[in-house]
């Protein structure tokens, strides 16, 4: 190696190389041929992209004496009300949409499963983790969707990642709504397929993409959500079915937030539009919202489920869903179908809160009142401050800020459940209106905070 190549790299050169993914080698110049090279610089986690932004947000919160709104520990079950540090709050930050997390029959089913199976499946289901309750749950899910089969996963996020990542591959095309959940995006990236988003709920834009690109790929997958978790609106399912048939694509619908909320009996968006659910190729959903447990599922034709059970890494190489969780999800479906008033109450409460919020002059964005109602704030700092001030007045609602939503699209996201009363909803709207007006008279900017 020449002397010029053996010079010591400057700090800026090392950092530049590290950010580019290289491992710079630094040498001490002017020594004999026996000189030893210095060790490469070890990157710091604090240099990760975005970490400084987190530090800036924390500094601003500290200066304003605002407690971190995230990772708050609740003392017990969180329903329409909750307890934090021994104090009771009106709660809008839990998606227990039908109030089933506290249902006696579901608790009993989970406890019985612990007594019978133990807590863990203790292995991948492919080898030694299969339990009778897994098959019973999947059979019930298939019946719920009028599908041939279903598969249950240990994580809702992983359900999308591993299913999309395994079904699609390089040479295929995935077209998804621009507001799609992170798990859908990650699954699409994992697959290696070509990926394109279309403007939110814009069926004309979707058709233009399909018209131009679908015929060039052996397989095309369209992915949408039944209810969008940040906005509380839903897609035009009849039009989506028409387009997927016209262009020979698969259609996947993520029902994480629409099961239990849409349709006369809570069966989801297909029931809402009174459509045959078999017209959708892939139904995906989670157990952690309406079904008061944890995990995810896919329902569809026998070949789809068989393929995923034998090849999807998130299933094959993961422990099976815990038996008491599977039992709770199974019982929750039964309760949802046997107690239809819960679905009616959740739908009525969502409609009522949306109407009252609009009447109070609050910006509810795109929400259709389907359990999720955002109050659009715009500025992330403002949303965080309002959340803190509302907590002081006994109302727990969390801010949704960048990067979860685009810049200048920060919001306070309200989850409306069957357990909320109209009086509670009225109080929430009243407190929110008051705090927004107070803030408007004395707004805070990040520049003010950092120069204080």
C-alpha positions as CSV (number, residue, x, y, z in Angstrom):
1,X,0.0,0.0,0.0
2,X,1.3,3.5,-0.9
3,X,2.1,6.1,1.6
4,X,-0.8,8.2,0.3
5,X,-3.2,5.4,0.9
6,X,-1.9,5.0,4.5
7,X,-2.8,8.4,5.7
8,X,-5.1,8.8,8.7
9,X,-8.6,9.6,7.7
10,X,-10.2,12.7,9.2
11,X,-13.3,12.4,11.4
12,X,-15.5,13.9,8.8
13,X,-14.2,11.4,6.2
14,X,-14.8,8.5,8.5
15,X,-18.3,9.6,9.3
16,X,-19.0,10.1,5.6
17,X,-17.7,6.6,4.8
18,X,-19.8,5.1,7.6
19,X,-23.0,6.7,6.5
20,X,-22.3,5.4,3.0
21,X,-22.1,1.9,4.5
22,X,-18.3,1.5,4.1
23,X,-15.8,0.5,6.7
24,X,-12.9,3.0,6.4
25,X,-9.4,1.7,7.3
26,X,-7.2,4.4,9.0
27,X,-3.4,4.1,9.0
28,X,-0.7,6.0,10.9
29,X,1.6,7.6,8.3
30,X,5.3,8.2,8.5
31,X,6.1,4.9,10.3
32,X,8.1,1.9,9.2
33,X,6.6,-0.9,7.2
34,X,5.9,-2.7,10.5
35,X,3.3,-0.1,11.6
36,X,0.0,-1.5,12.6
37,X,-3.3,-0.1,11.2
38,X,-5.6,1.6,13.7
39,X,-9.0,0.0,14.4
40,X,-11.9,1.2,12.3
41,X,-14.2,3.7,13.9
42,X,-17.2,2.0,15.5
43,X,-20.4,3.8,14.5
44,X,-22.6,5.2,17.3
45,X,-26.3,4.5,17.6
46,X,-26.8,8.2,18.2
47,X,-25.7,8.8,14.7
48,X,-28.6,6.8,13.2
49,X,-30.8,8.9,10.9
50,X,-33.6,10.4,12.8
51,X,-32.1,10.0,16.3
52,X,-31.3,13.7,16.5
53,X,-34.9,14.5,15.6
54,X,-36.0,12.4,18.5
55,X,-33.6,14.2,20.8
56,X,-35.0,17.6,19.6
57,X,-38.5,16.5,20.3
58,X,-37.5,15.3,23.8
59,X,-35.7,18.6,24.5
60,X,-38.8,20.6,23.5
61,X,-41.0,18.4,25.7
62,X,-38.6,18.8,28.6
63,X,-38.6,22.6,28.2
64,X,-42.4,22.7,28.2
65,X,-42.5,20.2,31.1
66,X,-44.6,17.8,29.0
67,X,-44.4,14.2,30.0
68,X,-43.7,11.7,27.2
69,X,-47.3,10.8,26.0
70,X,-46.0,7.4,24.8
71,X,-45.4,4.2,26.8
72,X,-47.7,5.4,29.6
73,X,-48.3,2.5,32.0
74,X,-52.0,1.8,32.7
75,X,-52.8,0.3,36.1
76,X,-55.4,-2.1,34.8
77,X,-57.7,-2.9,31.9
78,X,-58.2,0.1,29.6
79,X,-61.8,0.6,28.4
80,X,-63.9,3.7,28.0
81,X,-62.1,4.8,31.2
82,X,-58.7,3.8,32.4
83,X,-56.4,4.3,35.4
84,X,-52.9,5.8,35.2
85,X,-50.9,6.2,38.4
86,X,-54.0,5.6,40.4
87,X,-56.0,8.3,38.7
88,X,-59.1,7.6,36.5
89,X,-59.2,9.1,32.9
90,X,-61.7,9.1,30.2
91,X,-60.0,7.0,27.6
92,X,-59.9,7.2,23.8
93,X,-56.6,5.5,23.1
94,X,-57.5,1.8,23.2
95,X,-59.0,-0.1,20.3
96,X,-61.1,-2.5,22.3
97,X,-63.9,-1.6,19.9
98,X,-66.6,-3.9,21.3
99,X,-65.5,-3.9,24.9
100,X,-64.7,-7.6,24.7
101,X,-61.4,-7.3,26.6
102,X,-63.3,-7.4,29.8
103,X,-65.9,-9.9,28.8
104,X,-66.4,-12.7,31.4
105,X,-66.8,-15.5,28.8
106,X,-63.6,-14.6,27.0
107,X,-61.7,-14.4,30.3
108,X,-63.1,-17.9,31.2
109,X,-62.1,-19.3,27.8
110,X,-58.5,-18.1,28.2
111,X,-58.2,-19.4,31.7
112,X,-59.5,-22.8,30.7
113,X,-57.0,-22.9,27.8
114,X,-54.2,-22.2,30.3
115,X,-55.3,-25.1,32.5
116,X,-55.6,-27.4,29.5
117,X,-52.7,-26.4,27.2
118,X,-50.4,-24.3,29.4
119,X,-49.5,-20.8,28.4
120,X,-47.2,-21.4,25.4
121,X,-47.4,-23.6,22.3
122,X,-43.7,-24.1,23.0
123,X,-42.8,-24.8,19.3
124,X,-43.5,-23.8,15.7
125,X,-46.8,-25.3,14.7
126,X,-45.1,-27.1,11.8
127,X,-43.2,-29.3,14.2
128,X,-44.7,-29.7,17.7
129,X,-46.7,-26.5,18.4
130,X,-50.0,-27.5,16.8
131,X,-52.9,-27.5,19.3
132,X,-56.6,-28.3,18.8
133,X,-57.6,-24.7,19.6
134,X,-55.5,-23.4,16.7
135,X,-57.6,-25.5,14.3
136,X,-60.8,-24.5,15.9
137,X,-60.0,-20.8,15.7
138,X,-58.9,-21.1,12.0
139,X,-62.1,-23.0,11.2
140,X,-64.2,-20.3,12.8
141,X,-62.3,-17.6,10.9
142,X,-63.0,-19.4,7.7
143,X,-66.7,-19.6,8.5
144,X,-66.7,-15.9,9.4
145,X,-65.5,-15.0,5.9
146,X,-67.2,-17.7,4.0
147,X,-63.8,-18.9,3.0
148,X,-62.3,-22.3,2.5
149,X,-59.6,-22.0,5.0
150,X,-57.7,-19.6,7.4
151,X,-54.3,-19.3,9.1
152,X,-53.5,-17.6,12.4
153,X,-50.2,-15.9,13.1
154,X,-48.6,-14.7,16.4
155,X,-48.5,-11.0,15.2
156,X,-50.7,-8.8,13.2
157,X,-47.8,-6.8,11.8
158,X,-45.9,-10.0,10.9
159,X,-49.1,-11.4,9.2
160,X,-48.9,-8.7,6.5
161,X,-45.1,-8.8,6.3
162,X,-44.7,-12.5,5.9
163,X,-47.8,-13.2,3.8
164,X,-47.2,-10.4,1.3
165,X,-43.4,-11.1,1.4
166,X,-43.9,-14.7,0.6
167,X,-46.8,-14.6,-1.9
168,X,-45.2,-12.0,-4.2
169,X,-41.7,-12.0,-5.6
170,X,-39.4,-10.3,-8.0
171,X,-41.1,-9.9,-11.3
172,X,-44.6,-9.4,-9.7
173,X,-46.4,-6.1,-9.1
174,X,-47.9,-4.8,-5.8
175,X,-50.2,-1.8,-6.0
176,X,-51.3,-0.3,-2.6
177,X,-53.1,2.7,-1.2
178,X,-50.8,5.5,-0.3
179,X,-52.2,5.4,3.3
180,X,-51.4,1.7,3.7
181,X,-50.1,0.5,7.1
182,X,-46.4,0.1,7.6
183,X,-46.8,-3.7,7.7
184,X,-48.1,-3.7,4.1
185,X,-45.2,-1.6,2.9
186,X,-42.6,-3.8,4.7
187,X,-44.2,-6.9,3.2
188,X,-44.1,-5.4,-0.2
189,X,-40.4,-4.4,0.2
190,X,-39.6,-7.9,1.5
191,X,-41.2,-9.6,-1.5
192,X,-38.8,-7.9,-4.0
193,X,-41.8,-7.2,-6.3
194,X,-42.3,-3.9,-8.2
195,X,-44.3,-1.6,-6.0
196,X,-46.4,1.4,-6.7
197,X,-48.9,3.4,-4.5
198,X,-52.0,5.2,-5.6
199,X,-53.5,8.3,-4.1
200,X,-55.7,7.5,-1.1
201,X,-59.0,5.9,-2.1
202,X,-58.6,7.2,-5.7
203,X,-60.0,4.4,-7.8
204,X,-59.4,6.3,-11.1
205,X,-55.7,6.5,-10.3
206,X,-55.6,2.8,-9.4
207,X,-57.2,1.9,-12.7
208,X,-54.7,4.0,-14.6
209,X,-51.8,2.1,-12.9
210,X,-53.4,-1.3,-13.6
211,X,-54.1,-0.3,-17.2
212,X,-50.5,0.7,-17.8
213,X,-48.7,-2.0,-15.8
214,X,-50.8,-5.1,-14.8
215,X,-50.4,-6.9,-18.2
216,X,-46.6,-6.7,-17.9
217,X,-46.4,-8.9,-14.8
218,X,-47.4,-12.5,-14.2
219,X,-49.1,-11.6,-10.8
220,X,-50.5,-8.3,-9.6
221,X,-51.7,-7.7,-6.0
222,X,-53.9,-4.8,-4.9
223,X,-53.7,-4.1,-1.2
224,X,-56.1,-1.9,0.7
225,X,-57.5,-1.6,4.3
226,X,-61.1,-2.1,5.4
227,X,-60.9,1.0,7.6
228,X,-57.8,3.1,7.6
229,X,-56.4,3.3,11.1
230,X,-55.1,6.9,11.0
231,X,-58.1,8.4,9.2
232,X,-61.2,6.3,9.9
233,X,-62.4,6.1,6.3
234,X,-62.8,3.1,4.0
235,X,-62.4,2.2,0.3
236,X,-65.0,1.6,-2.4
237,X,-64.9,-2.2,-2.2
238,X,-67.4,-2.8,-5.1
239,X,-65.1,-0.7,-7.4
240,X,-62.0,-2.5,-6.2
241,X,-63.6,-5.9,-7.0
242,X,-64.6,-4.6,-10.5
243,X,-61.0,-3.5,-11.1
244,X,-59.3,-6.6,-9.9
245,X,-61.6,-8.7,-12.1
246,X,-61.0,-6.5,-15.1
247,X,-57.2,-6.5,-14.9
248,X,-56.7,-10.0,-13.5
249,X,-55.3,-9.1,-10.1
250,X,-55.5,-10.5,-6.6
251,X,-57.2,-8.3,-4.1
252,X,-56.1,-8.2,-0.4
253,X,-58.1,-6.4,2.3
254,X,-56.7,-5.7,5.7
255,X,-59.6,-5.8,8.1
256,X,-57.6,-4.9,11.3
257,X,-59.9,-2.0,12.0
258,X,-63.1,-2.9,10.1
259,X,-63.9,-6.3,11.7
260,X,-66.5,-5.7,14.4
261,X,-67.1,-2.1,13.2
262,X,-68.5,-2.5,9.7
263,X,-71.5,-4.5,8.6
264,X,-74.8,-5.3,10.3
265,X,-73.2,-8.0,12.4
266,X,-69.6,-6.7,12.4
267,X,-68.4,-9.1,9.8
268,X,-66.5,-6.3,8.0
269,X,-66.5,-4.3,4.8
270,X,-68.0,-7.0,2.6
271,X,-71.0,-7.2,4.8
272,X,-71.2,-3.4,4.9
273,X,-71.5,-3.4,1.1
274,X,-73.6,-6.6,1.1
275,X,-71.1,-8.3,-1.2
276,X,-70.1,-12.0,-1.4
277,X,-66.8,-12.1,0.6
278,X,-65.4,-14.8,-1.7
279,X,-65.0,-12.0,-4.3
280,X,-61.9,-10.9,-2.3
281,X,-58.9,-13.1,-2.7
282,X,-57.1,-12.5,0.5
283,X,-58.8,-11.4,3.8
284,X,-56.3,-10.3,6.5
285,X,-57.1,-9.1,10.0
286,X,-55.9,-8.9,13.6
287,X,-57.0,-10.3,16.9
288,X,-55.8,-7.3,18.9
289,X,-58.7,-4.9,18.1
290,X,-62.2,-6.1,18.1
291,X,-61.2,-9.7,19.2
292,X,-59.5,-8.6,22.4
293,X,-56.4,-10.8,22.1
294,X,-53.2,-10.7,20.0
295,X,-52.0,-11.9,16.6
296,X,-53.3,-11.9,13.0
297,X,-54.9,-14.1,10.4
298,X,-55.4,-14.6,6.7
299,X,-58.5,-16.2,5.2
300,X,-59.1,-17.3,1.7
301,X,-59.0,-20.4,-0.6
302,X,-57.5,-23.7,0.5
303,X,-54.4,-23.3,-1.8
304,X,-53.5,-19.9,-0.4
305,X,-53.6,-21.0,3.2
306,X,-51.8,-24.3,2.5
307,X,-49.0,-22.4,0.7
308,X,-48.6,-19.9,3.6
309,X,-48.7,-22.7,6.3
310,X,-45.8,-24.5,4.6
311,X,-43.7,-21.6,3.3
312,X,-44.4,-18.2,5.1
313,X,-41.3,-17.6,7.3
314,X,-43.4,-15.8,9.9
315,X,-45.4,-18.9,10.4
316,X,-43.0,-21.8,9.7
317,X,-40.2,-20.4,11.8
318,X,-42.3,-18.8,14.6
319,X,-43.8,-20.3,17.7
320,X,-47.5,-21.0,17.4
321,X,-50.0,-18.5,18.8
322,X,-50.3,-19.0,22.5
323,X,-53.3,-21.3,23.3
324,X,-55.0,-18.9,25.8
325,X,-54.8,-16.1,23.2
326,X,-56.2,-18.4,20.5
327,X,-59.0,-19.4,22.9
328,X,-59.8,-15.8,23.7
329,X,-60.0,-14.9,20.0
330,X,-62.2,-17.9,19.3
331,X,-64.6,-16.9,22.1
332,X,-64.5,-13.2,21.1
333,X,-65.9,-14.1,17.6
334,X,-68.7,-16.0,19.3
335,X,-69.5,-13.1,21.6
336,X,-69.5,-10.6,18.7
337,X,-72.0,-12.7,16.7
338,X,-74.2,-13.5,19.7
339,X,-74.3,-10.0,21.1
340,X,-75.1,-7.8,18.1
341,X,-75.9,-4.8,20.2
342,X,-72.2,-4.2,20.8
343,X,-71.7,-3.7,17.1
344,X,-74.7,-1.3,16.9
345,X,-73.5,0.7,19.9
346,X,-70.0,1.0,18.4
347,X,-71.4,2.2,15.1
348,X,-73.8,4.6,16.8
349,X,-71.1,6.1,19.0
350,X,-68.7,6.6,16.1
351,X,-71.4,8.4,14.1
352,X,-72.4,10.5,17.2
353,X,-68.9,11.6,18.0
354,X,-68.1,12.5,14.4
355,X,-71.3,14.6,14.1
356,X,-70.7,16.4,17.4
357,X,-67.0,17.1,16.6
358,X,-67.9,18.6,13.3
359,X,-70.7,20.7,14.9
360,X,-68.1,22.1,17.3
361,X,-66.0,23.2,14.3
362,X,-63.3,20.5,14.8
363,X,-61.5,19.2,11.7
364,X,-62.2,15.4,11.5
365,X,-60.3,14.9,8.3
366,X,-61.5,12.0,6.2
367,X,-63.2,10.1,9.0
368,X,-66.5,8.3,8.3
369,X,-67.1,7.6,12.0
370,X,-65.9,4.0,11.8
371,X,-64.4,3.8,15.3
372,X,-61.4,6.0,14.3
373,X,-61.9,9.8,14.4
374,X,-58.9,12.0,14.0
375,X,-58.9,15.6,15.1
376,X,-56.6,17.2,12.6
377,X,-54.1,19.5,14.4
378,X,-51.3,19.9,11.8
379,X,-48.3,20.8,13.9
380,X,-46.7,18.0,15.9
381,X,-45.7,20.2,18.8
382,X,-49.3,21.6,19.0
383,X,-50.7,18.0,19.0
384,X,-48.4,17.0,21.8
385,X,-49.1,20.0,23.9
386,X,-52.9,19.5,23.5
387,X,-52.6,15.9,24.4
388,X,-50.8,16.8,27.6
389,X,-53.3,19.5,28.5
390,X,-56.2,17.2,27.9
391,X,-54.6,14.6,30.2
392,X,-54.4,17.2,32.9
393,X,-58.2,17.6,32.5
394,X,-58.9,13.9,32.7
395,X,-59.0,12.9,29.1
396,X,-56.5,10.4,27.6
397,X,-56.0,10.8,23.9
398,X,-52.6,10.4,22.2
399,X,-51.0,12.6,19.5
400,X,-50.1,11.0,16.2
401,X,-47.1,12.8,14.8
402,X,-44.4,12.4,12.1
403,X,-43.2,9.9,11.0
404,X,-46.4,8.0,11.7
405,X,-48.2,10.5,9.5
406,X,-46.8,13.1,7.1
407,X,-45.4,16.4,8.3
408,X,-48.1,19.0,9.0
409,X,-50.7,16.2,9.3
410,X,-50.4,15.6,13.1
411,X,-53.6,14.7,14.8
412,X,-55.2,13.6,18.0
413,X,-56.6,10.1,17.2
414,X,-59.8,9.1,19.0
415,X,-60.8,5.4,19.2
416,X,-64.6,5.3,19.8
417,X,-65.9,2.0,21.3
418,X,-69.2,0.5,22.2
419,X,-68.6,1.2,25.9
420,X,-68.4,5.0,25.6
421,X,-71.6,6.9,26.6
422,X,-72.9,10.0,24.8
423,X,-72.2,12.0,27.9
424,X,-68.5,11.0,27.7
425,X,-68.4,11.8,24.0
426,X,-69.9,15.2,24.7
427,X,-67.4,15.9,27.4
428,X,-64.5,15.0,25.1
429,X,-65.7,17.3,22.4
430,X,-66.2,20.1,24.8
431,X,-62.8,19.8,26.5
432,X,-61.1,19.5,23.1
433,X,-62.8,22.6,21.7
434,X,-61.8,24.6,24.8
435,X,-58.1,23.5,24.8
436,X,-57.8,24.2,21.0
437,X,-59.2,27.7,21.6
438,X,-56.9,28.4,24.5
439,X,-53.9,27.2,22.5
440,X,-54.9,29.5,19.6
441,X,-54.7,32.5,21.9
442,X,-51.1,31.7,22.9
443,X,-49.5,29.3,20.4
444,X,-46.1,27.8,20.9
445,X,-43.5,27.3,18.1
446,X,-40.5,25.0,18.2
447,X,-38.3,28.1,17.6
448,X,-39.7,29.7,20.8
449,X,-39.1,26.6,22.8
450,X,-35.5,26.1,21.6
451,X,-34.6,29.7,22.2
452,X,-36.3,30.0,25.6
